[in-house]
């Protein structure tokens, strides 16, 4: 009554009480009495605010993309902001002007300007694959912007939820990516088949190497056996030569012995030798008949009795 008002503000609201144009009290979450006709109460919210956004920008290769995300901020210097925008409230706590609604618009405009500058440096593929880097760079530039410093704002977060091209461009990219995946699949199949062929070739080479090694071992065994047979044959030949030499020497020895034994009888008539040796009577008779035949012209008459012939028959002596 009588123009005296009471105000109790939340801890997240920074209050400034002006009387006749002079600041007489300030602070967060104040409870105060003031005389409304000569006083002005300013209430600047300190709580964190979130601003969702959706921007359409064009990349360096003239492709339109849509960026969706959220900007989080808080008022760090309420007194500075209160000097730029009208945050005065009435006795019901309502703002007396629409200035508080201008701050989100200014922040969104600043965020769009930052993202436009960043997107225009990239082509479509770089933008689609660099969303996280764009968000980090956007947050860094917004924190360093003149708007944040001049209005006493603290930029808490800047996130990009999605970055999408137009539906036609997205289909073209999907087709290109699909073809690339199919090519990679074909290359993987080719690589796998090539590896299988290479493995089979190695197996066959190992089999051939094994066969060659076995054949080489068999050849060496045959050569060893042949060398052993040759050595054995050479030993047998040497033994045969030695045996022949020994037999020749033995024959020479026997011939010499026989020659020495018969030397005394050399030149003697065999008939005499046969008679001296007590030889067979039939041989003696045969010899006698031979002499008779030699002197047949001198024999006038020869009588041969049956007894004599019987003595000459086989089995008779």
PyMOL commands that set and color helices and strands:
alter all, ss='L'
color gray80, all
select helices_A, chain A and resi 36-38+78-84+100-119+124-129+131-143+146-150+167-265+270-276+281-294+296-298+306-312
alter helices_A, ss='H'
color red, helices_A
select strands_A, chain A and resi 4-8+13-19+22-28+31-35+39-45+49-58+64-75+88-89+153-165
alter strands_A, ss='S'
color yellow, strands_A
deselect
rebuild
show_as cartoon
